[in-house]
């Protein structure tokens, strides 16, 4: 019964997103809290891309101290700082099943996640409907090899796309093209 109530709340959140007066950060915060409730033990967050400079402008992780993420370099290019940069550049879901043993990412990024006790992470790129890179939806766990619920992932990506494309944010010119998709 509780799972049904949570899914109903998540659906209501999605339905009301376009009419909400909440700020971008407030909406993302609500999204992350709902995602954490939907998948027990998860820590959900998001990155937002400044398309003009092709960097991560902001990291929103309501369950973690946000100031800690300011220490990371914001580049979105190889070599990949972390899973979010790789997800955006390669246009795919990127999972790091064991942050402690995966040396493919920046040591500072790994230390930061490990300092929060997080051992596995999934980053999913969020693109606009005309394929502009908007950011990523992130889910992390304290245990390595965690299962990432595809329903939570889909919910997060859809909500992020809607939040970041609201006319008050998207039409401001703030989200310039970053990545182009080749078909």
Protein Blocks (a to p, Z undefined) as FASTA:
>chain_A
ZZmmmmmmmmmmmmmmmmpcbdfklmmmmmmmmmmmmmghiacddddddfklopafbdcd
fkbcfklmmmpccbdcdddfblmlmmmmnopacddfblklmmkbcfklmmmmmmnopabd
cddddddfkopafbdcddddfbehiacdfklmmmmmmmmmmmmmgfklmmnomagcfbdc
dZZ
